[in-house]
Amino acid sequence: MKRYLIVKYSFDCGSDDGMDYNTIQEAIKAAKQLLKEWESIFIYDYQKRAVRHAFNGIPDSIFNKDVDVTHTIYHWS
C-alpha cells in the first residue's frame, strides 16, 4: 500500500479521492498539477492519519474529526 493519498476538492462537486503515492515529493508534484483543475488539493498520510499538506483550502471542512489537521502545511496561490 502506498503512503499518501491526494484528495481533490471543488466547491461545485465536493471532494474526490485521487491517486496514491509512495513519497511526499511525488504527491506534492501531482498536487501542484491538479490545482489547474481543482480549487483545493489535500495530501493525506495513511500512516499518521493526518493531512500533511493543504493547497488552497482548509482540511477540517472536508475531513472527519479522526483526521489530524494540527500539523498541516498550508500552500496558498
Jmol script that loads the backbone (N, CA, C; Angstrom):
load data "model"
ATOM      1  N   MET A   1       0.836  -1.179   0.000  1.00  0.00           N
ATOM      2  CA  MET A   1       0.000   0.000   0.000  1.00  0.00           C
ATOM      3  C   MET A   1       0.882   1.244   0.000  1.00  0.00           C
ATOM      4  N   LYS A   2       0.482   2.211  -0.778  1.00  0.00           N
ATOM      5  CA  LYS A   2       1.225   3.461  -0.838  1.00  0.00           C
ATOM      6  C   LYS A   2       0.875   4.317   0.369  1.00  0.00           C
ATOM      7  N   ARG A   3       1.705   5.306   0.660  1.00  0.00           N
ATOM      8  CA  ARG A   3       1.568   6.049   1.912  1.00  0.00           C
ATOM      9  C   ARG A   3       0.679   7.291   1.821  1.00  0.00           C
ATOM     10  N   TYR A   4       0.668   7.994   0.678  1.00  0.00           N
ATOM     11  CA  TYR A   4      -0.020   9.280   0.591  1.00  0.00           C
ATOM     12  C   TYR A   4      -1.175   9.234  -0.403  1.00  0.00           C
ATOM     13  N   LEU A   5      -2.238   9.888  -0.044  1.00  0.00           N
ATOM     14  CA  LEU A   5      -3.433   9.976  -0.886  1.00  0.00           C
ATOM     15  C   LEU A   5      -3.682  11.430  -1.237  1.00  0.00           C
ATOM     16  N   ILE A   6      -3.960  11.683  -2.508  1.00  0.00           N
ATOM     17  CA  ILE A   6      -4.379  13.016  -2.948  1.00  0.00           C
ATOM     18  C   ILE A   6      -5.897  13.084  -2.822  1.00  0.00           C
ATOM     19  N   VAL A   7      -6.395  14.135  -2.183  1.00  0.00           N
ATOM     20  CA  VAL A   7      -7.832  14.384  -2.102  1.00  0.00           C
ATOM     21  C   VAL A   7      -8.087  15.709  -2.801  1.00  0.00           C
ATOM     22  N   LYS A   8      -8.940  15.656  -3.828  1.00  0.00           N
ATOM     23  CA  LYS A   8      -9.247  16.851  -4.617  1.00  0.00           C
ATOM     24  C   LYS A   8     -10.557  17.440  -4.111  1.00  0.00           C
ATOM     25  N   TYR A   9     -10.679  18.772  -4.183  1.00  0.00           N
ATOM     26  CA  TYR A   9     -11.903  19.408  -3.712  1.00  0.00           C
ATOM     27  C   TYR A   9     -12.319  20.529  -4.657  1.00  0.00           C
ATOM     28  N   SER A  10     -13.619  20.574  -4.928  1.00  0.00           N
ATOM     29  CA  SER A  10     -14.215  21.638  -5.728  1.00  0.00           C
ATOM     30  C   SER A  10     -15.489  22.096  -5.029  1.00  0.00           C
ATOM     31  N   PHE A  11     -15.745  23.378  -5.024  1.00  0.00           N
ATOM     32  CA  PHE A  11     -16.965  23.893  -4.404  1.00  0.00           C
ATOM     33  C   PHE A  11     -18.215  23.344  -5.100  1.00  0.00           C
ATOM     34  N   ASP A  12     -18.122  23.104  -6.388  1.00  0.00           N
ATOM     35  CA  ASP A  12     -19.262  22.581  -7.150  1.00  0.00           C
ATOM     36  C   ASP A  12     -19.491  21.091  -6.941  1.00  0.00           C
ATOM     37  N   CYS A  13     -18.403  20.315  -6.904  1.00  0.00           N
ATOM     38  CA  CYS A  13     -18.512  18.854  -6.880  1.00  0.00           C
ATOM     39  C   CYS A  13     -18.242  18.221  -5.518  1.00  0.00           C
ATOM     40  N   GLY A  14     -17.638  18.946  -4.608  1.00  0.00           N
ATOM     41  CA  GLY A  14     -17.248  18.354  -3.326  1.00  0.00           C
ATOM     42  C   GLY A  14     -15.886  17.704  -3.431  1.00  0.00           C
ATOM     43  N   SER A  15     -15.647  16.680  -2.610  1.00  0.00           N
ATOM     44  CA  SER A  15     -14.325  16.047  -2.578  1.00  0.00           C
ATOM     45  C   SER A  15     -14.315  14.753  -3.376  1.00  0.00           C
ATOM     46  N   ASP A  16     -13.119  14.388  -3.821  1.00  0.00           N
ATOM     47  CA  ASP A  16     -12.936  13.181  -4.611  1.00  0.00           C
ATOM     48  C   ASP A  16     -11.523  12.660  -4.343  1.00  0.00           C
ATOM     49  N   ASP A  17     -11.406  11.377  -4.045  1.00  0.00           N
ATOM     50  CA  ASP A  17     -10.079  10.787  -3.837  1.00  0.00           C
ATOM     51  C   ASP A  17      -9.356  10.669  -5.165  1.00  0.00           C
ATOM     52  N   GLY A  18      -8.067  10.967  -5.120  1.00  0.00           N
ATOM     53  CA  GLY A  18      -7.229  10.851  -6.299  1.00  0.00           C
ATOM     54  C   GLY A  18      -6.327   9.635  -6.189  1.00  0.00           C
ATOM     55  N   MET A  19      -5.150   9.743  -6.746  1.00  0.00           N
ATOM     56  CA  MET A  19      -4.205   8.630  -6.747  1.00  0.00           C
ATOM     57  C   MET A  19      -3.425   8.566  -5.445  1.00  0.00           C
ATOM     58  N   ASP A  20      -2.813   7.409  -5.217  1.00  0.00           N
ATOM     59  CA  ASP A  20      -1.923   7.189  -4.082  1.00  0.00           C
ATOM     60  C   ASP A  20      -0.476   7.327  -4.547  1.00  0.00           C
ATOM     61  N   TYR A  21       0.398   7.767  -3.633  1.00  0.00           N
ATOM     62  CA  TYR A  21       1.810   7.978  -3.948  1.00  0.00           C
ATOM     63  C   TYR A  21       2.686   7.397  -2.854  1.00  0.00           C
ATOM     64  N   ASN A  22       3.888   6.970  -3.234  1.00  0.00           N
ATOM     65  CA  ASN A  22       4.845   6.405  -2.278  1.00  0.00           C
ATOM     66  C   ASN A  22       5.561   7.471  -1.473  1.00  0.00           C
ATOM     67  N   THR A  23       5.877   8.602  -2.099  1.00  0.00           N
ATOM     68  CA  THR A  23       6.649   9.637  -1.416  1.00  0.00           C
ATOM     69  C   THR A  23       5.877  10.947  -1.365  1.00  0.00           C
ATOM     70  N   ILE A  24       6.227  11.772  -0.393  1.00  0.00           N
ATOM     71  CA  ILE A  24       5.588  13.078  -0.267  1.00  0.00           C
ATOM     72  C   ILE A  24       5.968  13.964  -1.454  1.00  0.00           C
ATOM     73  N   GLN A  25       7.169  13.797  -1.990  1.00  0.00           N
ATOM     74  CA  GLN A  25       7.599  14.595  -3.131  1.00  0.00           C
ATOM     75  C   GLN A  25       6.733  14.322  -4.361  1.00  0.00           C
ATOM     76  N   GLU A  26       6.440  13.042  -4.606  1.00  0.00           N
ATOM     77  CA  GLU A  26       5.564  12.679  -5.729  1.00  0.00           C
ATOM     78  C   GLU A  26       4.167  13.268  -5.538  1.00  0.00           C
ATOM     79  N   ALA A  27       3.675  13.197  -4.315  1.00  0.00           N
ATOM     80  CA  ALA A  27       2.329  13.698  -4.029  1.00  0.00           C
ATOM     81  C   ALA A  27       2.258  15.215  -4.197  1.00  0.00           C
ATOM     82  N   ILE A  28       3.270  15.931  -3.738  1.00  0.00           N
ATOM     83  CA  ILE A  28       3.288  17.388  -3.890  1.00  0.00           C
ATOM     84  C   ILE A  28       3.339  17.781  -5.357  1.00  0.00           C
ATOM     85  N   LYS A  29       4.160  17.107  -6.127  1.00  0.00           N
ATOM     86  CA  LYS A  29       4.257  17.399  -7.569  1.00  0.00           C
ATOM     87  C   LYS A  29       2.900  17.188  -8.242  1.00  0.00           C
ATOM     88  N   ALA A  30       2.240  16.095  -7.933  1.00  0.00           N
ATOM     89  CA  ALA A  30       0.923  15.812  -8.510  1.00  0.00           C
ATOM     90  C   ALA A  30      -0.109  16.839  -8.059  1.00  0.00           C
ATOM     91  N   ALA A  31      -0.045  17.229  -6.789  1.00  0.00           N
ATOM     92  CA  ALA A  31      -0.994  18.211  -6.248  1.00  0.00           C
ATOM     93  C   ALA A  31      -0.888  19.528  -6.998  1.00  0.00           C
ATOM     94  N   LYS A  32       0.310  19.968  -7.265  1.00  0.00           N
ATOM     95  CA  LYS A  32       0.503  21.234  -7.983  1.00  0.00           C
ATOM     96  C   LYS A  32      -0.077  21.179  -9.385  1.00  0.00           C
ATOM     97  N   GLN A  33       0.023  20.030 -10.034  1.00  0.00           N
ATOM     98  CA  GLN A  33      -0.574  19.865 -11.366  1.00  0.00           C
ATOM     99  C   GLN A  33      -2.104  19.870 -11.295  1.00  0.00           C
ATOM    100  N   LEU A  34      -2.647  19.226 -10.285  1.00  0.00           N
ATOM    101  CA  LEU A  34      -4.102  19.134 -10.146  1.00  0.00           C
ATOM    102  C   LEU A  34      -4.758  20.460  -9.794  1.00  0.00           C
ATOM    103  N   LEU A  35      -3.996  21.407  -9.265  1.00  0.00           N
ATOM    104  CA  LEU A  35      -4.557  22.715  -8.927  1.00  0.00           C
ATOM    105  C   LEU A  35      -5.050  23.481 -10.153  1.00  0.00           C
ATOM    106  N   LYS A  36      -4.638  23.048 -11.329  1.00  0.00           N
ATOM    107  CA  LYS A  36      -5.126  23.670 -12.560  1.00  0.00           C
ATOM    108  C   LYS A  36      -6.593  23.326 -12.798  1.00  0.00           C
ATOM    109  N   GLU A  37      -7.054  22.196 -12.234  1.00  0.00           N
ATOM    110  CA  GLU A  37      -8.409  21.715 -12.476  1.00  0.00           C
ATOM    111  C   GLU A  37      -9.306  21.749 -11.238  1.00  0.00           C
ATOM    112  N   TRP A  38      -8.716  21.791 -10.054  1.00  0.00           N
ATOM    113  CA  TRP A  38      -9.475  21.730  -8.795  1.00  0.00           C
ATOM    114  C   TRP A  38      -9.164  22.949  -7.937  1.00  0.00           C
ATOM    115  N   GLU A  39     -10.112  23.354  -7.099  1.00  0.00           N
ATOM    116  CA  GLU A  39      -9.908  24.538  -6.262  1.00  0.00           C
ATOM    117  C   GLU A  39      -8.967  24.273  -5.086  1.00  0.00           C
ATOM    118  N   SER A  40      -9.045  23.084  -4.507  1.00  0.00           N
ATOM    119  CA  SER A  40      -8.188  22.729  -3.373  1.00  0.00           C
ATOM    120  C   SER A  40      -7.700  21.298  -3.522  1.00  0.00           C
ATOM    121  N   ILE A  41      -6.498  21.057  -3.019  1.00  0.00           N
ATOM    122  CA  ILE A  41      -5.908  19.721  -3.018  1.00  0.00           C
ATOM    123  C   ILE A  41      -5.339  19.472  -1.622  1.00  0.00           C
ATOM    124  N   PHE A  42      -5.565  18.262  -1.122  1.00  0.00           N
ATOM    125  CA  PHE A  42      -5.037  17.880   0.183  1.00  0.00           C
ATOM    126  C   PHE A  42      -4.221  16.604   0.027  1.00  0.00           C
ATOM    127  N   ILE A  43      -3.146  16.488   0.795  1.00  0.00           N
ATOM    128  CA  ILE A  43      -2.342  15.267   0.809  1.00  0.00           C
ATOM    129  C   ILE A  43      -2.522  14.623   2.169  1.00  0.00           C
ATOM    130  N   TYR A  44      -3.092  13.434   2.145  1.00  0.00           N
ATOM    131  CA  TYR A  44      -3.393  12.677   3.356  1.00  0.00           C
ATOM    132  C   TYR A  44      -2.337  11.592   3.555  1.00  0.00           C
ATOM    133  N   ASP A  45      -1.841  11.467   4.778  1.00  0.00           N
ATOM    134  CA  ASP A  45      -0.839  10.469   5.147  1.00  0.00           C
ATOM    135  C   ASP A  45      -1.566   9.296   5.810  1.00  0.00           C
ATOM    136  N   TYR A  46      -1.581   8.144   5.140  1.00  0.00           N
ATOM    137  CA  TYR A  46      -2.268   6.964   5.681  1.00  0.00           C
ATOM    138  C   TYR A  46      -1.691   6.525   7.031  1.00  0.00           C
ATOM    139  N   GLN A  47      -0.351   6.543   7.160  1.00  0.00           N
ATOM    140  CA  GLN A  47       0.283   6.049   8.387  1.00  0.00           C
ATOM    141  C   GLN A  47      -0.019   6.925   9.593  1.00  0.00           C
ATOM    142  N   LYS A  48       0.030   8.234   9.409  1.00  0.00           N
ATOM    143  CA  LYS A  48      -0.192   9.153  10.522  1.00  0.00           C
ATOM    144  C   LYS A  48      -1.651   9.566  10.676  1.00  0.00           C
ATOM    145  N   ARG A  49      -2.494   9.153   9.723  1.00  0.00           N
ATOM    146  CA  ARG A  49      -3.915   9.551   9.721  1.00  0.00           C
ATOM    147  C   ARG A  49      -4.037  11.067   9.859  1.00  0.00           C
ATOM    148  N   ALA A  50      -3.277  11.760   8.991  1.00  0.00           N
ATOM    149  CA  ALA A  50      -3.198  13.213   9.080  1.00  0.00           C
ATOM    150  C   ALA A  50      -3.109  13.837   7.696  1.00  0.00           C
ATOM    151  N   VAL A  51      -3.594  15.059   7.598  1.00  0.00           N
ATOM    152  CA  VAL A  51      -3.408  15.841   6.377  1.00  0.00           C
ATOM    153  C   VAL A  51      -2.056  16.524   6.496  1.00  0.00           C
ATOM    154  N   ARG A  52      -1.164  16.199   5.579  1.00  0.00           N
ATOM    155  CA  ARG A  52       0.200  16.750   5.633  1.00  0.00           C
ATOM    156  C   ARG A  52       0.299  18.094   4.935  1.00  0.00           C
ATOM    157  N   HIS A  53      -0.369  18.236   3.784  1.00  0.00           N
ATOM    158  CA  HIS A  53      -0.309  19.482   3.012  1.00  0.00           C
ATOM    159  C   HIS A  53      -1.713  19.834   2.541  1.00  0.00           C
ATOM    160  N   ALA A  54      -1.990  21.137   2.518  1.00  0.00           N
ATOM    161  CA  ALA A  54      -3.263  21.646   2.004  1.00  0.00           C
ATOM    162  C   ALA A  54      -2.954  22.765   1.017  1.00  0.00           C
ATOM    163  N   PHE A  55      -3.427  22.612  -0.199  1.00  0.00           N
ATOM    164  CA  PHE A  55      -3.226  23.611  -1.244  1.00  0.00           C
ATOM    165  C   PHE A  55      -4.543  24.342  -1.462  1.00  0.00           C
ATOM    166  N   ASN A  56      -4.582  25.611  -1.094  1.00  0.00           N
ATOM    167  CA  ASN A  56      -5.756  26.487  -1.287  1.00  0.00           C
ATOM    168  C   ASN A  56      -6.989  26.038  -0.533  1.00  0.00           C
ATOM    169  N   GLY A  57      -6.842  25.490   0.621  1.00  0.00           N
ATOM    170  CA  GLY A  57      -8.019  25.092   1.374  1.00  0.00           C
ATOM    171  C   GLY A  57      -7.721  24.768   2.820  1.00  0.00           C
ATOM    172  N   ILE A  58      -8.778  24.617   3.581  1.00  0.00           N
ATOM    173  CA  ILE A  58      -8.661  24.263   4.995  1.00  0.00           C
ATOM    174  C   ILE A  58      -9.257  22.874   5.175  1.00  0.00           C
ATOM    175  N   PRO A  59      -8.456  21.885   5.594  1.00  0.00           N
ATOM    176  CA  PRO A  59      -8.890  20.487   5.570  1.00  0.00           C
ATOM    177  C   PRO A  59      -9.994  20.128   6.546  1.00  0.00           C
ATOM    178  N   ASP A  60     -10.130  20.829   7.669  1.00  0.00           N
ATOM    179  CA  ASP A  60     -11.147  20.391   8.617  1.00  0.00           C
ATOM    180  C   ASP A  60     -12.557  20.586   8.081  1.00  0.00           C
ATOM    181  N   SER A  61     -12.703  21.268   6.959  1.00  0.00           N
ATOM    182  CA  SER A  61     -14.028  21.432   6.371  1.00  0.00           C
ATOM    183  C   SER A  61     -14.497  20.184   5.619  1.00  0.00           C
ATOM    184  N   ILE A  62     -13.566  19.291   5.235  1.00  0.00           N
ATOM    185  CA  ILE A  62     -13.987  18.097   4.480  1.00  0.00           C
ATOM    186  C   ILE A  62     -13.597  16.775   5.138  1.00  0.00           C
ATOM    187  N   PHE A  63     -12.681  16.794   6.107  1.00  0.00           N
ATOM    188  CA  PHE A  63     -12.262  15.565   6.769  1.00  0.00           C
ATOM    189  C   PHE A  63     -12.999  15.398   8.093  1.00  0.00           C
ATOM    190  N   ASN A  64     -13.185  14.157   8.500  1.00  0.00           N
ATOM    191  CA  ASN A  64     -13.872  13.922   9.780  1.00  0.00           C
ATOM    192  C   ASN A  64     -12.926  14.220  10.953  1.00  0.00           C
ATOM    193  N   LYS A  65     -13.466  14.177  12.136  1.00  0.00           N
ATOM    194  CA  LYS A  65     -12.726  14.563  13.352  1.00  0.00           C
ATOM    195  C   LYS A  65     -11.569  13.626  13.691  1.00  0.00           C
ATOM    196  N   ASP A  66     -11.554  12.416  13.139  1.00  0.00           N
ATOM    197  CA  ASP A  66     -10.479  11.458  13.414  1.00  0.00           C
ATOM    198  C   ASP A  66      -9.181  11.784  12.672  1.00  0.00           C
ATOM    199  N   VAL A  67      -9.256  12.663  11.697  1.00  0.00           N
ATOM    200  CA  VAL A  67      -8.086  13.017  10.892  1.00  0.00           C
ATOM    201  C   VAL A  67      -7.384  14.209  11.529  1.00  0.00           C
ATOM    202  N   ASP A  68      -6.088  14.036  11.792  1.00  0.00           N
ATOM    203  CA  ASP A  68      -5.294  15.098  12.409  1.00  0.00           C
ATOM    204  C   ASP A  68      -4.973  16.182  11.378  1.00  0.00           C
ATOM    205  N   VAL A  69      -5.340  17.411  11.686  1.00  0.00           N
ATOM    206  CA  VAL A  69      -5.037  18.541  10.804  1.00  0.00           C
ATOM    207  C   VAL A  69      -4.167  19.580  11.517  1.00  0.00           C
ATOM    208  N   THR A  70      -3.662  19.234  12.707  1.00  0.00           N
ATOM    209  CA  THR A  70      -2.943  20.215  13.518  1.00  0.00           C
ATOM    210  C   THR A  70      -1.558  20.563  12.987  1.00  0.00           C
ATOM    211  N   HIS A  71      -0.946  19.689  12.194  1.00  0.00           N
ATOM    212  CA  HIS A  71       0.398  19.956  11.684  1.00  0.00           C
ATOM    213  C   HIS A  71       0.411  20.109  10.163  1.00  0.00           C
ATOM    214  N   THR A  72      -0.698  20.493   9.613  1.00  0.00           N
ATOM    215  CA  THR A  72      -0.818  20.668   8.166  1.00  0.00           C
ATOM    216  C   THR A  72       0.006  21.861   7.705  1.00  0.00           C
ATOM    217  N   ILE A  73       0.699  21.691   6.587  1.00  0.00           N
ATOM    218  CA  ILE A  73       1.430  22.782   5.951  1.00  0.00           C
ATOM    219  C   ILE A  73       0.513  23.350   4.868  1.00  0.00           C
ATOM    220  N   TYR A  74       0.266  24.662   4.942  1.00  0.00           N
ATOM    221  CA  TYR A  74      -0.661  25.303   4.005  1.00  0.00           C
ATOM    222  C   TYR A  74       0.108  25.981   2.872  1.00  0.00           C
ATOM    223  N   HIS A  75      -0.440  25.851   1.668  1.00  0.00           N
ATOM    224  CA  HIS A  75       0.115  26.487   0.465  1.00  0.00           C
ATOM    225  C   HIS A  75      -1.029  27.292  -0.157  1.00  0.00           C
ATOM    226  N   TRP A  76      -0.822  28.571  -0.365  1.00  0.00           N
ATOM    227  CA  TRP A  76      -1.848  29.420  -0.968  1.00  0.00           C
ATOM    228  C   TRP A  76      -1.312  29.999  -2.259  1.00  0.00           C
ATOM    229  N   SER A  77      -2.134  29.993  -3.288  1.00  0.00           N
ATOM    230  CA  SER A  77      -1.676  30.583  -4.560  1.00  0.00           C
ATOM    231  C   SER A  77      -2.444  31.835  -4.866  1.00  0.00           C
TER     232      SER A  77
END
end "model"
wireframe off; spacefill off
backbone 0.3
color backbone group
